[in-house]
Amino acid sequence: MEEKKLEKYDKAYLRIANEWAQLSYCQRRKVGAIIVKDRMIISDGYNGTPSGFDNCCEDEDGLTRWDVLHAEANAILKVARSTQSCENATLYITLSPCKECSKLIHQSGIRRVVYQTAYKDASGIDFLKRAGVEIEHIP
C-alpha cells in the first residue's frame, strides 16, 4: 500500500481504537486496541477486568488492580477464542505496550504495532523492535 494511503488508514484505525478506549471502566487511564488483518478489523479490546468480574479497575488507594487486563491482551485473547489468527496483523493501540504485553504481541504473530501515546517505560517497544516487529508512533 502506498505510504500516504497507509498513513490515512493508520490514523483512521487509531481513531477507532480511541473510541474503543472510551468503553473502559478504568478511571486512571482508558486504553483501546484494534487488530487489523488484510484491512479488516479482526479484534478489539480495551483495558478492564476479566469477563464475569465487577468493572472496578482501581483498588481503594486508586491504583490499578493486578487482575486488570490491558487492551492489547484483551484483543489478542479475543482472537485466540475465535477462528481468526493474528499472524501478520497490525495492532493499533492508544498507549504503547508494556513489556508483558509485548511478549504476547510478538508470540501472537502480530508484525506491526501503531501506537498513539508512549508509555512511561519503553522496554516493551524496545523488545518488539528487537523481535523484528515494525513500530510506528503517530502522536
N, CA, C and O atoms as CSV, one atom per row, in Angstrom:
chain,resi,resn,atom,element,x,y,z
A,1,MET,N,N,0.864,-1.187,0.000
A,1,MET,CA,C,0.000,0.000,0.000
A,1,MET,C,C,0.900,1.237,0.000
A,1,MET,O,O,1.904,1.282,0.711
A,2,GLU,N,N,0.536,2.232,-0.797
A,2,GLU,CA,C,1.347,3.439,-0.856
A,2,GLU,C,C,1.366,4.134,0.510
A,2,GLU,O,O,0.418,4.033,1.289
A,3,GLU,N,N,2.458,4.833,0.774
A,3,GLU,CA,C,2.703,5.426,2.095
A,3,GLU,C,C,1.603,6.388,2.552
A,3,GLU,O,O,1.176,6.334,3.705
A,4,LYS,N,N,1.144,7.263,1.657
A,4,LYS,CA,C,0.120,8.251,2.005
A,4,LYS,C,C,-1.196,7.559,2.397
A,4,LYS,O,O,-1.847,7.938,3.371
A,5,LYS,N,N,-1.562,6.550,1.626
A,5,LYS,CA,C,-2.795,5.811,1.893
A,5,LYS,C,C,-2.683,5.026,3.199
A,5,LYS,O,O,-3.635,4.967,3.976
A,6,LEU,N,N,-1.508,4.420,3.438
A,6,LEU,CA,C,-1.271,3.672,4.670
A,6,LEU,C,C,-1.419,4.582,5.877
A,6,LEU,O,O,-2.046,4.206,6.867
A,7,GLU,N,N,-0.843,5.779,5.802
A,7,GLU,CA,C,-0.935,6.723,6.917
A,7,GLU,C,C,-2.390,7.134,7.185
A,7,GLU,O,O,-2.798,7.302,8.334
A,8,LYS,N,N,-3.147,7.290,6.123
A,8,LYS,CA,C,-4.568,7.642,6.234
A,8,LYS,C,C,-5.325,6.537,6.986
A,8,LYS,O,O,-6.130,6.818,7.874
A,9,TYR,N,N,-5.055,5.277,6.618
A,9,TYR,CA,C,-5.681,4.135,7.291
A,9,TYR,C,C,-5.206,4.021,8.731
A,9,TYR,O,O,-5.999,3.755,9.633
A,10,ASP,N,N,-3.898,4.226,8.947
A,10,ASP,CA,C,-3.352,4.161,10.307
A,10,ASP,C,C,-4.078,5.136,11.226
A,10,ASP,O,O,-4.463,4.782,12.340
A,11,LYS,N,N,-4.260,6.350,10.759
A,11,LYS,CA,C,-4.927,7.374,11.581
A,11,LYS,C,C,-6.390,7.012,11.825
A,11,LYS,O,O,-6.911,7.241,12.916
A,12,ALA,N,N,-7.046,6.459,10.829
A,12,ALA,CA,C,-8.453,6.063,10.975
A,12,ALA,C,C,-8.586,4.936,12.001
A,12,ALA,O,O,-9.475,4.976,12.852
A,13,TYR,N,N,-7.711,3.934,11.927
A,13,TYR,CA,C,-7.772,2.826,12.882
A,13,TYR,C,C,-7.430,3.296,14.296
A,13,TYR,O,O,-7.982,2.784,15.269
A,14,LEU,N,N,-6.530,4.259,14.411
A,14,LEU,CA,C,-6.224,4.818,15.737
A,14,LEU,C,C,-7.435,5.564,16.305
A,14,LEU,O,O,-7.684,5.528,17.510
A,15,ARG,N,N,-8.182,6.238,15.430
A,15,ARG,CA,C,-9.414,6.906,15.889
A,15,ARG,C,C,-10.409,5.877,16.434
A,15,ARG,O,O,-11.068,6.117,17.445
A,16,ILE,N,N,-10.510,4.737,15.759
A,16,ILE,CA,C,-11.395,3.668,16.227
A,16,ILE,C,C,-10.898,3.143,17.581
A,16,ILE,O,O,-11.701,2.914,18.486
A,17,ALA,N,N,-9.595,2.954,17.722
A,17,ALA,CA,C,-9.027,2.492,18.998
A,17,ALA,C,C,-9.336,3.492,20.112
A,17,ALA,O,O,-9.620,3.098,21.243
A,18,ASN,N,N,-9.281,4.780,19.792
A,18,ASN,CA,C,-9.623,5.814,20.774
A,18,ASN,C,C,-11.092,5.724,21.187
A,18,ASN,O,O,-11.414,5.861,22.368
A,19,GLU,N,N,-11.970,5.498,20.237
A,19,GLU,CA,C,-13.387,5.315,20.554
A,19,GLU,C,C,-13.569,4.096,21.447
A,19,GLU,O,O,-14.325,4.133,22.418
A,20,TRP,N,N,-12.876,3.025,21.111
A,20,TRP,CA,C,-12.990,1.790,21.877
A,20,TRP,C,C,-12.503,2.001,23.315
A,20,TRP,O,O,-13.061,1.429,24.251
A,21,ALA,N,N,-11.472,2.815,23.487
A,21,ALA,CA,C,-10.934,3.098,24.826
A,21,ALA,C,C,-12.008,3.684,25.737
A,21,ALA,O,O,-11.982,3.472,26.949
A,22,GLN,N,N,-12.946,4.417,25.156
A,22,GLN,CA,C,-13.991,5.061,25.961
A,22,GLN,C,C,-14.942,4.048,26.605
A,22,GLN,O,O,-15.710,4.406,27.498
A,23,LEU,N,N,-14.899,2.800,26.163
A,23,LEU,CA,C,-15.732,1.743,26.754
A,23,LEU,C,C,-15.146,1.226,28.072
A,23,LEU,O,O,-15.835,0.553,28.838
A,24,SER,N,N,-13.882,1.541,28.332
A,24,SER,CA,C,-13.218,1.075,29.555
A,24,SER,C,C,-13.830,1.710,30.799
A,24,SER,O,O,-14.215,2.879,30.787
A,25,TYR,N,N,-13.913,0.925,31.871
A,25,TYR,CA,C,-14.397,1.421,33.155
A,25,TYR,C,C,-13.251,1.962,34.015
A,25,TYR,O,O,-13.488,2.488,35.102
A,26,CYS,N,N,-12.021,1.835,33.536
A,26,CYS,CA,C,-10.869,2.286,34.312
A,26,CYS,C,C,-10.891,3.807,34.469
A,26,CYS,O,O,-11.193,4.533,33.522
A,27,GLN,N,N,-10.572,4.271,35.657
A,27,GLN,CA,C,-10.563,5.707,35.946
A,27,GLN,C,C,-9.207,6.339,35.624
A,27,GLN,O,O,-9.149,7.451,35.101
A,28,ARG,N,N,-8.115,5.632,35.936
A,28,ARG,CA,C,-6.771,6.193,35.780
A,28,ARG,C,C,-6.413,6.455,34.322
A,28,ARG,O,O,-5.918,7.528,33.976
A,29,ARG,N,N,-6.668,5.465,33.473
A,29,ARG,CA,C,-6.339,5.605,32.047
A,29,ARG,C,C,-7.175,4.631,31.240
A,29,ARG,O,O,-7.249,3.444,31.560
A,30,LYS,N,N,-7.794,5.134,30.207
A,30,LYS,CA,C,-8.584,4.308,29.299
A,30,LYS,C,C,-7.736,4.024,28.059
A,30,LYS,O,O,-7.222,4.942,27.420
A,31,VAL,N,N,-7.598,2.735,27.730
A,31,VAL,CA,C,-6.763,2.328,26.594
A,31,VAL,C,C,-7.594,1.448,25.665
A,31,VAL,O,O,-8.330,0.572,26.118
A,32,GLY,N,N,-7.468,1.690,24.375
A,32,GLY,CA,C,-8.176,0.897,23.372
A,32,GLY,C,C,-7.216,0.284,22.372
A,32,GLY,O,O,-6.156,0.841,22.088
A,33,ALA,N,N,-7.604,-0.887,21.835
A,33,ALA,CA,C,-6.770,-1.588,20.855
A,33,ALA,C,C,-7.652,-2.192,19.768
A,33,ALA,O,O,-8.764,-2.652,20.032
A,34,ILE,N,N,-7.140,-2.182,18.558
A,34,ILE,CA,C,-7.804,-2.782,17.396
A,34,ILE,C,C,-6.756,-3.638,16.685
A,34,ILE,O,O,-5.621,-3.199,16.497
A,35,ILE,N,N,-7.126,-4.845,16.294
A,35,ILE,CA,C,-6.220,-5.685,15.496
A,35,ILE,C,C,-6.804,-5.775,14.086
A,35,ILE,O,O,-7.966,-6.131,13.894
A,36,VAL,N,N,-5.960,-5.440,13.104
A,36,VAL,CA,C,-6.380,-5.395,11.702
A,36,VAL,C,C,-5.527,-6.352,10.880
A,36,VAL,O,O,-4.302,-6.387,11.001
A,37,LYS,N,N,-6.210,-7.128,10.040
A,37,LYS,CA,C,-5.511,-8.064,9.146
A,37,LYS,C,C,-6.166,-7.976,7.778
A,37,LYS,O,O,-7.388,-8.076,7.666
A,38,ASP,N,N,-5.373,-7.793,6.753
A,38,ASP,CA,C,-5.890,-7.658,5.383
A,38,ASP,C,C,-6.981,-6.588,5.306
A,38,ASP,O,O,-8.014,-6.784,4.665
A,39,ARG,N,N,-6.737,-5.456,5.968
A,39,ARG,CA,C,-7.632,-4.292,6.012
A,39,ARG,C,C,-9.007,-4.606,6.610
A,39,ARG,O,O,-9.990,-3.928,6.314
A,40,MET,N,N,-9.065,-5.648,7.459
A,40,MET,CA,C,-10.297,-5.987,8.177
A,40,MET,C,C,-10.007,-5.986,9.668
A,40,MET,O,O,-8.982,-6.513,10.101
A,41,ILE,N,N,-10.894,-5.402,10.454
A,41,ILE,CA,C,-10.746,-5.456,11.909
A,41,ILE,C,C,-11.128,-6.865,12.348
A,41,ILE,O,O,-12.265,-7.295,12.155
A,42,ILE,N,N,-10.169,-7.583,12.942
A,42,ILE,CA,C,-10.450,-8.954,13.384
A,42,ILE,C,C,-10.660,-9.022,14.893
A,42,ILE,O,O,-11.173,-10.017,15.405
A,43,SER,N,N,-10.265,-7.965,15.607
A,43,SER,CA,C,-10.482,-7.966,17.050
A,43,SER,C,C,-10.360,-6.556,17.599
A,43,SER,O,O,-9.841,-5.647,16.952
A,44,ASP,N,N,-10.862,-6.411,18.826
A,44,ASP,CA,C,-10.797,-5.130,19.515
A,44,ASP,C,C,-10.693,-5.414,20.999
A,44,ASP,O,O,-11.015,-6.512,21.452
A,45,GLY,N,N,-10.251,-4.438,21.745
A,45,GLY,CA,C,-10.176,-4.616,23.192
A,45,GLY,C,C,-9.959,-3.287,23.880
A,45,GLY,O,O,-9.514,-2.313,23.273
A,46,TYR,N,N,-10.279,-3.269,25.146
A,46,TYR,CA,C,-9.973,-2.115,25.998
A,46,TYR,C,C,-9.556,-2.655,27.352
A,46,TYR,O,O,-9.830,-3.812,27.673
A,47,ASN,N,N,-8.898,-1.830,28.144
A,47,ASN,CA,C,-8.422,-2.309,29.433
A,47,ASN,C,C,-9.590,-2.447,30.396
A,47,ASN,O,O,-10.482,-1.599,30.447
A,48,GLY,N,N,-9.565,-3.526,31.154
A,48,GLY,CA,C,-10.628,-3.787,32.105
A,48,GLY,C,C,-10.468,-5.134,32.780
A,48,GLY,O,O,-9.512,-5.867,32.528
A,49,THR,N,N,-11.422,-5.446,33.642
A,49,THR,CA,C,-11.367,-6.693,34.393
A,49,THR,C,C,-11.801,-7.869,33.520
A,49,THR,O,O,-12.481,-7.672,32.513
A,50,PRO,N,N,-11.414,-9.090,33.894
A,50,PRO,CA,C,-11.827,-10.266,33.123
A,50,PRO,C,C,-13.349,-10.429,33.106
A,50,PRO,O,O,-14.043,-9.932,33.993
A,51,SER,N,N,-13.854,-11.117,32.104
A,51,SER,CA,C,-15.290,-11.384,31.966
A,51,SER,C,C,-15.840,-11.987,33.256
A,51,SER,O,O,-15.223,-12.863,33.861
A,52,GLY,N,N,-17.011,-11.500,33.662
A,52,GLY,CA,C,-17.673,-12.047,34.826
A,52,GLY,C,C,-17.283,-11.408,36.153
A,52,GLY,O,O,-17.854,-11.743,37.191
A,53,PHE,N,N,-16.319,-10.494,36.133
A,53,PHE,CA,C,-15.889,-9.806,37.349
A,53,PHE,C,C,-16.440,-8.387,37.345
A,53,PHE,O,O,-16.784,-7.856,36.289
A,54,ASP,N,N,-16.524,-7.775,38.511
A,54,ASP,CA,C,-17.026,-6.395,38.570
A,54,ASP,C,C,-16.106,-5.480,37.777
A,54,ASP,O,O,-14.919,-5.765,37.615
A,55,ASN,N,N,-16.657,-4.391,37.291
A,55,ASN,CA,C,-15.927,-3.498,36.389
A,55,ASN,C,C,-15.111,-2.436,37.100
A,55,ASN,O,O,-14.876,-1.369,36.533
A,56,CYS,N,N,-14.675,-2.690,38.315
A,56,CYS,CA,C,-13.852,-1.728,39.056
A,56,CYS,C,C,-12.378,-2.048,38.808
A,56,CYS,O,O,-11.905,-3.128,39.164
A,57,CYS,N,N,-11.663,-1.116,38.204
A,57,CYS,CA,C,-10.272,-1.358,37.814
A,57,CYS,C,C,-9.255,-0.896,38.852
A,57,CYS,O,O,-8.097,-1.312,38.815
A,58,GLU,N,N,-9.682,-0.037,39.778
A,58,GLU,CA,C,-8.740,0.510,40.759
A,58,GLU,C,C,-9.072,-0.009,42.154
A,58,GLU,O,O,-10.227,-0.299,42.467
A,59,ASP,N,N,-8.029,-0.122,42.992
A,59,ASP,CA,C,-8.237,-0.527,44.378
A,59,ASP,C,C,-8.568,0.702,45.233
A,59,ASP,O,O,-8.693,1.808,44.706
A,60,GLU,N,N,-8.708,0.513,46.536
A,60,GLU,CA,C,-9.106,1.614,47.427
A,60,GLU,C,C,-8.071,2.748,47.482
A,60,GLU,O,O,-8.391,3.862,47.897
A,61,ASP,N,N,-6.815,2.456,47.056
A,61,ASP,CA,C,-5.779,3.500,47.008
A,61,ASP,C,C,-5.726,4.199,45.648
A,61,ASP,O,O,-4.892,5.077,45.426
A,62,GLY,N,N,-6.623,3.801,44.739
A,62,GLY,CA,C,-6.644,4.407,43.413
A,62,GLY,C,C,-5.652,3.804,42.444
A,62,GLY,O,O,-5.471,4.320,41.341
A,63,LEU,N,N,-5.002,2.711,42.842
A,63,LEU,CA,C,-4.024,2.045,41.969
A,63,LEU,C,C,-4.727,0.962,41.151
A,63,LEU,O,O,-5.729,0.393,41.585
A,64,THR,N,N,-4.192,0.687,39.973
A,64,THR,CA,C,-4.780,-0.331,39.114
A,64,THR,C,C,-4.657,-1.705,39.760
A,64,THR,O,O,-3.578,-2.097,40.206
A,65,ARG,N,N,-5.772,-2.435,39.807
A,65,ARG,CA,C,-5.780,-3.778,40.384
A,65,ARG,C,C,-4.949,-4.738,39.540
A,65,ARG,O,O,-4.835,-4.567,38.327
A,66,TRP,N,N,-4.375,-5.737,40.177
A,66,TRP,CA,C,-3.499,-6.692,39.487
A,66,TRP,C,C,-4.228,-7.488,38.415
A,66,TRP,O,O,-3.603,-7.932,37.451
A,67,ASP,N,N,-5.539,-7.680,38.561
A,67,ASP,CA,C,-6.263,-8.541,37.625
A,67,ASP,C,C,-6.806,-7.817,36.392
A,67,ASP,O,O,-7.476,-8.433,35.562
A,68,VAL,N,N,-6.529,-6.531,36.264
A,68,VAL,CA,C,-6.982,-5.781,35.089
A,68,VAL,C,C,-6.172,-6.213,33.867
A,68,VAL,O,O,-4.942,-6.256,33.897
A,69,LEU,N,N,-6.895,-6.530,32.796
A,69,LEU,CA,C,-6.246,-6.903,31.534
A,69,LEU,C,C,-5.998,-5.649,30.703
A,69,LEU,O,O,-6.839,-4.752,30.653
A,70,HIS,N,N,-4.847,-5.594,30.059
A,70,HIS,CA,C,-4.545,-4.473,29.173
A,70,HIS,C,C,-5.318,-4.642,27.867
A,70,HIS,O,O,-5.697,-5.754,27.501
A,71,ALA,N,N,-5.546,-3.541,27.177
A,71,ALA,CA,C,-6.359,-3.529,25.958
A,71,ALA,C,C,-5.836,-4.502,24.900
A,71,ALA,O,O,-6.609,-5.250,24.302
A,72,GLU,N,N,-4.522,-4.487,24.673
A,72,GLU,CA,C,-3.959,-5.352,23.632
A,72,GLU,C,C,-4.064,-6.825,24.023
A,72,GLU,O,O,-4.269,-7.681,23.162
A,73,ALA,N,N,-3.924,-7.126,25.315
A,73,ALA,CA,C,-4.090,-8.508,25.787
A,73,ALA,C,C,-5.532,-8.957,25.552
A,73,ALA,O,O,-5.766,-10.073,25.088
A,74,ASN,N,N,-6.489,-8.103,25.866
A,74,ASN,CA,C,-7.902,-8.427,25.629
A,74,ASN,C,C,-8.157,-8.706,24.147
A,74,ASN,O,O,-8.843,-9.669,23.804
A,75,ALA,N,N,-7.610,-7.870,23.274
A,75,ALA,CA,C,-7.813,-8.052,21.833
A,75,ALA,C,C,-7.171,-9.351,21.341
A,75,ALA,O,O,-7.773,-10.076,20.548
A,76,ILE,N,N,-5.967,-9.647,21.800
A,76,ILE,CA,C,-5.273,-10.882,21.395
A,76,ILE,C,C,-6.024,-12.108,21.920
A,76,ILE,O,O,-6.161,-13.104,21.210
A,77,LEU,N,N,-6.507,-12.037,23.154
A,77,LEU,CA,C,-7.239,-13.163,23.737
A,77,LEU,C,C,-8.569,-13.397,23.026
A,77,LEU,O,O,-9.021,-14.538,22.923
A,78,LYS,N,N,-9.195,-12.338,22.538
A,78,LYS,CA,C,-10.428,-12.494,21.747
A,78,LYS,C,C,-10.139,-13.270,20.469
A,78,LYS,O,O,-10.930,-14.122,20.064
A,79,VAL,N,N,-9.009,-12.978,19.836
A,79,VAL,CA,C,-8.633,-13.698,18.609
A,79,VAL,C,C,-8.393,-15.173,18.935
A,79,VAL,O,O,-8.769,-16.056,18.164
A,80,ALA,N,N,-7.763,-15.431,20.087
A,80,ALA,CA,C,-7.473,-16.815,20.490
A,80,ALA,C,C,-8.752,-17.636,20.650
A,80,ALA,O,O,-8.737,-18.850,20.452
A,81,ARG,N,N,-9.846,-16.988,21.003
A,81,ARG,CA,C,-11.130,-17.683,21.183
A,81,ARG,C,C,-11.933,-17.765,19.881
A,81,ARG,O,O,-13.038,-18.308,19.864
A,82,SER,N,N,-11.382,-17.229,18.804
A,82,SER,CA,C,-12.097,-17.203,17.526
A,82,SER,C,C,-11.409,-18.126,16.520
A,82,SER,O,O,-10.489,-18.867,16.865
A,83,THR,N,N,-11.867,-18.067,15.284
A,83,THR,CA,C,-11.232,-18.841,14.216
A,83,THR,C,C,-10.182,-18.014,13.483
A,83,THR,O,O,-9.570,-18.487,12.525
A,84,GLN,N,N,-9.974,-16.784,13.932
A,84,GLN,CA,C,-9.004,-15.886,13.296
A,84,GLN,C,C,-7.585,-16.162,13.799
A,84,GLN,O,O,-7.384,-16.936,14.735
A,85,SER,N,N,-6.622,-15.525,13.171
A,85,SER,CA,C,-5.216,-15.591,13.577
A,85,SER,C,C,-4.624,-14.192,13.500
A,85,SER,O,O,-4.979,-13.408,12.620
A,86,CYS,N,N,-3.726,-13.883,14.420
A,86,CYS,CA,C,-3.026,-12.578,14.421
A,86,CYS,C,C,-1.820,-12.574,13.489
A,86,CYS,O,O,-1.146,-11.553,13.351
A,87,GLU,N,N,-1.546,-13.699,12.854
A,87,GLU,CA,C,-0.363,-13.814,12.006
A,87,GLU,C,C,-0.320,-12.692,10.975
A,87,GLU,O,O,-1.245,-12.541,10.176
A,88,ASN,N,N,0.754,-11.904,10.993
A,88,ASN,CA,C,0.990,-10.787,10.066
A,88,ASN,C,C,-0.019,-9.644,10.192
A,88,ASN,O,O,-0.179,-8.859,9.258
A,89,ALA,N,N,-0.691,-9.544,11.320
A,89,ALA,CA,C,-1.674,-8.477,11.536
A,89,ALA,C,C,-0.987,-7.216,12.075
A,89,ALA,O,O,0.196,-7.230,12.413
A,90,THR,N,N,-1.758,-6.130,12.143
A,90,THR,CA,C,-1.307,-4.865,12.722
A,90,THR,C,C,-2.147,-4.579,13.955
A,90,THR,O,O,-3.371,-4.708,13.934
A,91,LEU,N,N,-1.475,-4.189,15.027
A,91,LEU,CA,C,-2.142,-3.785,16.257
A,91,LEU,C,C,-2.131,-2.267,16.332
A,91,LEU,O,O,-1.072,-1.644,16.255
A,92,TYR,N,N,-3.309,-1.672,16.481
A,92,TYR,CA,C,-3.441,-0.228,16.690
A,92,TYR,C,C,-3.811,-0.037,18.147
A,92,TYR,O,O,-4.785,-0.615,18.630
A,93,ILE,N,N,-3.033,0.777,18.849
A,93,ILE,CA,C,-3.261,0.931,20.284
A,93,ILE,C,C,-3.027,2.371,20.719
A,93,ILE,O,O,-2.133,3.046,20.209
A,94,THR,N,N,-3.834,2.831,21.661
A,94,THR,CA,C,-3.753,4.230,22.082
A,94,THR,C,C,-2.555,4.500,22.983
A,94,THR,O,O,-2.106,5.641,23.087
A,95,LEU,N,N,-2.027,3.457,23.640
A,95,LEU,CA,C,-0.868,3.586,24.529
A,95,LEU,C,C,0.123,2.487,24.187
A,95,LEU,O,O,-0.269,1.328,24.052
A,96,SER,N,N,1.395,2.827,24.044
A,96,SER,CA,C,2.381,1.802,23.670
A,96,SER,C,C,2.394,0.667,24.694
A,96,SER,O,O,2.164,0.898,25.881
A,97,PRO,N,N,2.660,-0.554,24.237
A,97,PRO,CA,C,2.540,-1.723,25.113
A,97,PRO,C,C,3.623,-1.824,26.195
A,97,PRO,O,O,4.762,-1.396,26.005
A,98,CYS,N,N,3.232,-2.400,27.324
A,98,CYS,CA,C,4.176,-2.701,28.406
A,98,CYS,C,C,5.002,-3.922,27.998
A,98,CYS,O,O,4.731,-4.548,26.974
A,99,LYS,N,N,5.998,-4.250,28.795
A,99,LYS,CA,C,6.866,-5.381,28.431
A,99,LYS,C,C,6.124,-6.718,28.461
A,99,LYS,O,O,6.417,-7.594,27.646
A,100,GLU,N,N,5.166,-6.898,29.386
A,100,GLU,CA,C,4.405,-8.154,29.438
A,100,GLU,C,C,3.558,-8.327,28.180
A,100,GLU,O,O,3.549,-9.400,27.576
A,101,CYS,N,N,2.849,-7.278,27.790
A,101,CYS,CA,C,2.011,-7.359,26.592
A,101,CYS,C,C,2.854,-7.492,25.326
A,101,CYS,O,O,2.410,-8.100,24.352
A,102,SER,N,N,4.046,-6.940,25.330
A,102,SER,CA,C,4.925,-7.044,24.165
A,102,SER,C,C,5.261,-8.493,23.847
A,102,SER,O,O,5.377,-8.872,22.682
A,103,LYS,N,N,5.417,-9.299,24.894
A,103,LYS,CA,C,5.673,-10.728,24.677
A,103,LYS,C,C,4.469,-11.379,24.000
A,103,LYS,O,O,4.633,-12.197,23.095
A,104,LEU,N,N,3.252,-11.016,24.438
A,104,LEU,CA,C,2.034,-11.561,23.832
A,104,LEU,C,C,1.923,-11.138,22.365
A,104,LEU,O,O,1.570,-11.939,21.500
A,105,ILE,N,N,2.227,-9.877,22.104
A,105,ILE,CA,C,2.152,-9.332,20.740
A,105,ILE,C,C,3.082,-10.111,19.818
A,105,ILE,O,O,2.671,-10.571,18.753
A,106,HIS,N,N,4.330,-10.255,20.232
A,106,HIS,CA,C,5.318,-10.973,19.421
A,106,HIS,C,C,4.901,-12.426,19.220
A,106,HIS,O,O,4.931,-12.934,18.099
A,107,GLN,N,N,4.515,-13.091,20.295
A,107,GLN,CA,C,4.179,-14.512,20.235
A,107,GLN,C,C,2.916,-14.769,19.418
A,107,GLN,O,O,2.757,-15.853,18.857
A,108,SER,N,N,2.014,-13.787,19.342
A,108,SER,CA,C,0.759,-13.964,18.600
A,108,SER,C,C,0.949,-13.850,17.084
A,108,SER,O,O,0.058,-14.218,16.318
A,109,GLY,N,N,2.101,-13.344,16.653
A,109,GLY,CA,C,2.366,-13.223,15.221
A,109,GLY,C,C,2.083,-11.849,14.645
A,109,GLY,O,O,2.214,-11.641,13.438
A,110,ILE,N,N,1.695,-10.903,15.500
A,110,ILE,CA,C,1.479,-9.528,15.034
A,110,ILE,C,C,2.807,-8.990,14.511
A,110,ILE,O,O,3.833,-9.110,15.182
A,111,ARG,N,N,2.794,-8.398,13.320
A,111,ARG,CA,C,4.027,-7.940,12.669
A,111,ARG,C,C,4.224,-6.425,12.723
A,111,ARG,O,O,5.307,-5.923,12.423
A,112,ARG,N,N,3.160,-5.695,13.110
A,112,ARG,CA,C,3.263,-4.233,13.089
A,112,ARG,C,C,2.431,-3.676,14.235
A,112,ARG,O,O,1.317,-4.132,14.490
A,113,VAL,N,N,2.989,-2.681,14.921
A,113,VAL,CA,C,2.287,-2.010,16.016
A,113,VAL,C,C,2.283,-0.516,15.741
A,113,VAL,O,O,3.335,0.087,15.525
A,114,VAL,N,N,1.090,0.080,15.750
A,114,VAL,CA,C,0.935,1.520,15.577
A,114,VAL,C,C,0.325,2.045,16.872
A,114,VAL,O,O,-0.761,1.626,17.274
A,115,TYR,N,N,1.037,2.970,17.522
A,115,TYR,CA,C,0.533,3.489,18.790
A,115,TYR,C,C,0.490,5.002,18.794
A,115,TYR,O,O,1.166,5.664,18.007
A,116,GLN,N,N,-0.323,5.539,19.699
A,116,GLN,CA,C,-0.535,6.977,19.750
A,116,GLN,C,C,0.310,7.662,20.827
A,116,GLN,O,O,1.018,8.629,20.545
A,117,THR,N,N,0.231,7.157,22.059
A,117,THR,CA,C,0.924,7.777,23.184
A,117,THR,C,C,1.962,6.805,23.722
A,117,THR,O,O,1.703,5.606,23.829
A,118,ALA,N,N,3.135,7.321,24.061
A,118,ALA,CA,C,4.199,6.471,24.601
A,118,ALA,C,C,3.977,6.206,26.085
A,118,ALA,O,O,3.714,7.129,26.856
A,119,TYR,N,N,4.086,4.936,26.480
A,119,TYR,CA,C,4.029,4.524,27.878
A,119,TYR,C,C,5.333,4.957,28.542
A,119,TYR,O,O,6.363,5.062,27.875
A,120,LYS,N,N,5.297,5.208,29.850
A,120,LYS,CA,C,6.476,5.710,30.581
A,120,LYS,C,C,7.687,4.785,30.482
A,120,LYS,O,O,8.827,5.244,30.550
A,121,ASP,N,N,7.443,3.490,30.323
A,121,ASP,CA,C,8.521,2.504,30.217
A,121,ASP,C,C,8.590,2.022,28.774
A,121,ASP,O,O,7.655,1.388,28.284
A,122,ALA,N,N,9.686,2.317,28.098
A,122,ALA,CA,C,9.819,1.982,26.672
A,122,ALA,C,C,10.336,0.567,26.435
A,122,ALA,O,O,10.573,0.194,25.285
A,123,SER,N,N,10.517,-0.229,27.480
A,123,SER,CA,C,11.121,-1.561,27.294
A,123,SER,C,C,10.247,-2.492,26.450
A,123,SER,O,O,10.771,-3.389,25.790
A,124,GLY,N,N,8.921,-2.294,26.460
A,124,GLY,CA,C,8.047,-3.108,25.614
A,124,GLY,C,C,8.288,-2.834,24.147
A,124,GLY,O,O,8.373,-3.761,23.342
A,125,ILE,N,N,8.399,-1.567,23.797
A,125,ILE,CA,C,8.683,-1.173,22.408
A,125,ILE,C,C,10.080,-1.644,22.008
A,125,ILE,O,O,10.274,-2.141,20.899
A,126,ASP,N,N,11.052,-1.490,22.909
A,126,ASP,CA,C,12.417,-1.951,22.621
A,126,ASP,C,C,12.445,-3.448,22.326
A,126,ASP,O,O,13.125,-3.890,21.400
A,127,PHE,N,N,11.700,-4.227,23.117
A,127,PHE,CA,C,11.625,-5.673,22.911
A,127,PHE,C,C,11.024,-5.992,21.538
A,127,PHE,O,O,11.547,-6.834,20.808
A,128,LEU,N,N,9.929,-5.317,21.194
A,128,LEU,CA,C,9.275,-5.573,19.913
A,128,LEU,C,C,10.200,-5.245,18.737
A,128,LEU,O,O,10.227,-5.971,17.743
A,129,LYS,N,N,10.951,-4.158,18.854
A,129,LYS,CA,C,11.906,-3.804,17.792
A,129,LYS,C,C,12.956,-4.906,17.639
A,129,LYS,O,O,13.295,-5.301,16.524
A,130,ARG,N,N,13.466,-5.398,18.773
A,130,ARG,CA,C,14.463,-6.490,18.738
A,130,ARG,C,C,13.862,-7.757,18.122
A,130,ARG,O,O,14.568,-8.538,17.484
A,131,ALA,N,N,12.557,-7.953,18.315
A,131,ALA,CA,C,11.870,-9.138,17.791
A,131,ALA,C,C,11.517,-8.991,16.308
A,131,ALA,O,O,11.004,-9.925,15.692
A,132,GLY,N,N,11.794,-7.814,15.740
A,132,GLY,CA,C,11.524,-7.607,14.314
A,132,GLY,C,C,10.127,-7.106,14.005
A,132,GLY,O,O,9.706,-7.124,12.848
A,133,VAL,N,N,9.401,-6.660,15.020
A,133,VAL,CA,C,8.065,-6.111,14.805
A,133,VAL,C,C,8.214,-4.656,14.378
A,133,VAL,O,O,8.949,-3.894,15.007
A,134,GLU,N,N,7.521,-4.271,13.316
A,134,GLU,CA,C,7.567,-2.892,12.821
A,134,GLU,C,C,6.786,-2.001,13.791
A,134,GLU,O,O,5.658,-2.321,14.165
A,135,ILE,N,N,7.393,-0.883,14.195
A,135,ILE,CA,C,6.780,0.036,15.154
A,135,ILE,C,C,6.546,1.378,14.494
A,135,ILE,O,O,7.428,1.916,13.824
A,136,GLU,N,N,5.352,1.916,14.688
A,136,GLU,CA,C,5.009,3.242,14.151
A,136,GLU,C,C,4.370,4.060,15.261
A,136,GLU,O,O,3.401,3.625,15.883
A,137,HIS,N,N,4.915,5.249,15.507
A,137,HIS,CA,C,4.352,6.150,16.524
A,137,HIS,C,C,3.664,7.299,15.791
A,137,HIS,O,O,4.306,8.058,15.066
A,138,ILE,N,N,2.346,7.417,15.989
A,138,ILE,CA,C,1.581,8.505,15.382
A,138,ILE,C,C,0.918,9.279,16.508
A,138,ILE,O,O,-0.162,8.906,16.966
A,139,PRO,N,N,1.566,10.375,16.968
A,139,PRO,CA,C,1.003,11.133,18.100
A,139,PRO,C,C,-0.299,11.847,17.733
A,139,PRO,O,O,-0.891,12.522,18.575
